[in-house]
């Protein structure tokens, strides 16, 4: 598949033949996840995401909107992260309310993620930043507000998504250029050697029957393409940046138990996408759609991939292809540990270009430096939550 528009498959599907492709998730006593990702046409990307504890694997595609001259056929990277974070928070809140025996008639999460970008790509000063997350938890319940607030606070502490945000983690990398592994530059060198570059994406097959929900990802509203304004077409490709990005996610629970998350990019001007999410069987879900952690992990990989493509475009140097293998790992809260945990993200980068070793190292370094979600990993990000008793 060279482009999303040439694929016969939906934007996301459960994978039937992961082992045939050589895909597997490293064994781990915690929740280990592996993401393969490759570049497609333009700003499009494709990923295979595996959830270690149950072996469930999903294939997803990502695109960018007009602000990066994308085709806007699939959600942008930060949409995956926002949807995953909201779904993970919702799962935790539902569990905490049930354990506290707090009944409710509905819950809505209104989540705002804000990011910053400042500096010059050419001079190497451009840096991405993740700012505090705002979370408004609206609960339709007769229970006292203080009891609801206590349950929500406990849920956020116990959530794996919250663990990623509050932790201060140095992402680690390997670099392979044209099939040869090289030392990295500024970024932390991953001790684990890189394996072969991921292949086999084109042979990925959906599971048969009704093993996953229909229309897991849908585009609800298309962004208006405007030129010459802040956040307009091509604006994110500028070599000099000083701007904020805002992503809003609204998460509700459907009658069939699936979480529905509507995500919109306000700054720059982006489209509205709808995600469906289900819990893993590890925590009594049915895996009819990707879990919050699957979306979240895919979002990190997609965001880093976008920065690789974006930097090569800005400096006008060729990059024939780029792929990554990314490992994320979470520990869940239990009776002994009220807080969940998160390990540093590990990424193996595979580049094909004739521009040489220095360019390859700079690509890896600048992509990490400008990636909003690696910024979220390396600097603890607060979640500012409030709880309101509202009819939802």
N, C-alpha and C positions, 0 to 999 in steps of 0.2 A: 504494500500500500504506500504509494508516494504522497498521497494527500487524503484528507478526511473525506472529501467529496467523491473520491473513487472507491471508497469502502462500501461493501454491501451490508455491513454490520451496524448496529446501533452505537451511540456514543460511548456506552459502557455495557459490558456484558460479563457474565460469569464464565470463566475459562474452563474448558473441558480437558485440554491436552497440555497442561503446563509441563508435565514431566517429559513429554515428547520434545518440547522446545529446549530442554535442559534447564528449566527454571525450578529452583527450590529455595526454601528459606532456611538459613542456618539454624541448627538446633539450639534451643535456649530455654532455660527454666522459666523465663519471663515471656512477655508478649513480644516476640521478635517479628519484624516485618521487613520484607525486601521489595524494592522497587527497581525495575528495569525501565529506562526511558531512552527514547531516541528522537532525533529531529526528523521532521517531515518537511513538506514544502513550506517556504516562508517562515512564519512564526508558529506553525503547528507542531505539536508533539504527541507522542504516543507512549503509554506506560502500561506495564504489567505489574500489579501489586499483589503480593502474597501475604496472607495472615497466618503466621506460623502455627499457633496452637490448634487450628482446625484444618489447615491446609487449603483453605478457600482462596482462590485466586481470581482477580478481576482485571480486565483490560479496560483502559480509559483513554480518551483523547482530549487534548487541550488546544486552545487557540488563543489569539489575542484580538482585541477590538481595533477600531480605526486609529486609536492613539498610537499603535505600533504598526500600523498598516497591515493588520491581520485580516483574515477573512471572516472572523466572528462566527464561525460555524460551531464552536464548542466553548465551554466556559474558560475564562482566564485563570491563571494559576492561583491567584489569591482567592478566587471563588471556591476552589476546592478546599483550601485551608479554612476559610470561614465556615463553609458548610460542615466540614469535619469537626471543627471546634464546637459549633452550635449543637450538632448531633451528639457529640460526646458529653457536653454539658447537660443536654436534655436527658440523656440516659441516666446520668448520675443523679439529677434532681428527681426524676421519677422514682428511682430506687430509694433515695433518702426520704421522700414523702411517704412511700409505702412502709418503710421501716419505722417511721415515726407515727404511723397510723393516721396520717392526715389525708382525708378525702378531698377530692377536687373534681370540678366539672370541665376543666380545661386549663391548659398552660400555653402561654406564648412567650418565646424568648426573642427579644429585640437586641441584636448584637451589632456594635459598630467597631470595626477594626480600622485603625489609622496608621499610615506609614509615611515616612519622609524620605526624600532623596535630595542630596545637596552636593555640589562640587562639579569638577571637570573630569570627564572620562579620559580625555587626551593627556591631562597632567597627572592622572592617577589619584585624584582627590575625591572623586565621586563616591559617596557612601550611602547605603540604605540604612534605614532606621525603623524599628517597630515601636510604636507608641502605645500607651495603656489602652486596654480593651474596655469598652463600656458595655455592660450587660444589664438590661432591664428585664426582670423576671415577673411576668404578669400571671397571677394565679387566681382562678375563680374558685374560692373555697370559703367555707364558713369557719375555718380554723383561725385561731388568733394570729395576727400578723407576726408576732414575735416567734411563734413556733415555726411558721413558714420560713422566716428569715434564718433561724437556726439550722433548719434542714438544708436550705440552699447553700449556706456557708459551708456546712459539712460536705455537701456534694461537690462543691468546687475544689475543696481541699483534696477530696478523694479521686478527682478526675485526672486521667492521664494527660488530657489536653492542658489542664491547669498546671500539671507538673512540668510540661515542656516550657510553658510561658514563664513560670517563676524560677526555673533553673538557669544557672549561668554555665553554658556548655561551649567548649571550643570544638567546632566541627573539624573533622580530620579527613584528609584526601590522599588519593594516589593519582598519578598522572601517567597515562600511556599515550604516546604520540606515534601514529602510524605503526602501531603494533609493538612498540618498544617502551618499556616502563622507564620513566625518568624521575629524578628527585623533584619534589615540589619546590616552589619558591617561598613566598611569605606565609602561606597557609600551613597549618600543622600537617606534618607528614603522618599518614596512617601506617602503623606498623604492619598490618596485614598486607601481604602481597596482592596485587590485582590478579584476578583470574582472566579468562578470555573475555573479549567484548561480547555483550549480549546480542544474540541473533535469533532468528526464527519468528519475529513478530508477524510476518506475513502469513505464517501457517497457523496462527491462533484461531481456535474454533470455539463458538459459544456452546455451552451445555445444551442438551436437548430438552424439549418439553417446557414446562413452566417452572424451572428451578430458580428463576429470578424474575423480578417484577418487570412489567412493560414500561417503557418510557421513563427509565430511571432518571435521566437528565433531559430536560426540555428547555428550549429557549422560549421565553414568554414574551419579551419585548425587545425589539432591535434598537440599538443606539442610533440616534440621529447623527449622520456624518456631517461635521462642520469643519471649516478650515479657518486658520488664522486667529483662533481664540484659545484661551487657556484650556488645556485638556482636549483639544480638538485633534483632527487627523494628523498623525505623524509627530505629535508633540513630544511623546516619550522617547523619540529617537534623537533628540537634541543632545549634543555633546556637553552642554552646560545645563545643569538642573538645579532648581531650588523650588521644590513643590511638596505638597502633601497629597496623599491618596486616601480616599475613604471608601470602605466597603461595608455595606449594610446587609446583614442576614436576619431573616425572620423565620423562626423555627416553630412549627406546630406539630401536633400529633393527629394523624388521620384515624378514621374509624377502624381501619384494618391493622393498626398498630405501627405502621410505617411513619417515620419522621419525614416531614416535608419542610425543606429549607429553600426559601426564595432569596436569592443573592443578587444585589445590584451594585455596580461600581459607579459611584457618584463623581469621584475625581480620580482620574480623568473621566471623560464621558463614555460610559459603557452600557452594555445591554443587561437585561434581567434574565437570569437562569433559575430553573427549579431543579433541585436535587431531591431524591428519595434516599433514605438511609434506614438500615436495620441493624440490630445488634448481632454480634457473632454468637455462635452456639456456645462459646465459652461462658457467656453471661446470659444464657437462656434466650437468645434471639433465634431467628429462623434463617438469617443470611439471604433474604430475598433481594437485598441491595447492599452496597458496600457499607461497612461500619464507619463510624466517625473517624477512627484511627486510620482506616484505609484512605479516606479522602484527605485527611490531614497529611499523611506521609506522601501521597501523590502530589499535593500542593507544594510541599517543600522541593520535591524533585523538579516539578514543572517550573517553579519560580527560578531555580538555579539555572535550568536549561534556557529560559528566556533571557537571562542575563548574559549567557554565553553568546547567544545569537545576536543580542542587542549590541554587545561590545564589538563584536566582529563587524557589524554593520557600521557602527560609528567610526571605527578606525579604518574602514574600507580595506580590510585584508581578507583574503579568501579563507573559507572554512568549509571543506567538502562535506563533512558529517561530524556529528558529535553525539555521544551516548554516555549514559552513566549507569552504574549499579549503586544503589543507595540502601543502606541498612539503618533502620530505626528500631529502637527497643524500649519498651515501657514495662514497669512493674505496677501491678494493680494494688489498690488498697485492700486490706483484709482485716480480720479481727485483731491482728497484732499491729498493723500499720494503718493509721488513719489517713496518711497521705500516699498518693501514688508517686511513682518515680519515673525518671526518663534518663536515658543515656545519650551521650553526644552522637550526633549524626555522622555516619561514616559514608564517604562517597568515593567511588572509583570513577575517574573521568577518562574517556576514550576519545581522542581527537584525531581527525585526519585532515592535515594541511601541509603544504609545502613551505610554510613560512618559518619553520625552524623552532628550536627549543625555547628561546627567549619569549617568542610570541605565545607559545603554548602555556608556559608558566604564567605569563601575564594574564592570559585568558582565565585560567583557573583562579588566580588571585583576585582579579577585578570582578569576576562573577560572584565570588563569595562576598566580596566587600560591598557590592551593590545589591545583593539578594536580600529582599525584605525579610524573608523567613529564616535565613541563616542569621540575620540581625536579631530576630526574635530569640534564636537559640543562644547567642553569645551575650545577651544583656537581659537580665530578668525583666519581664513585662508584667505589670500589675493588671489585675482584672477588677475594675471598679463596678461592683454590682449593687443593684437596688431591687427591692421586692415590693410589688404593689398588688393589692387585692383588687382585681378587676374582672369584670365579666368578659370572658374571652370566647 
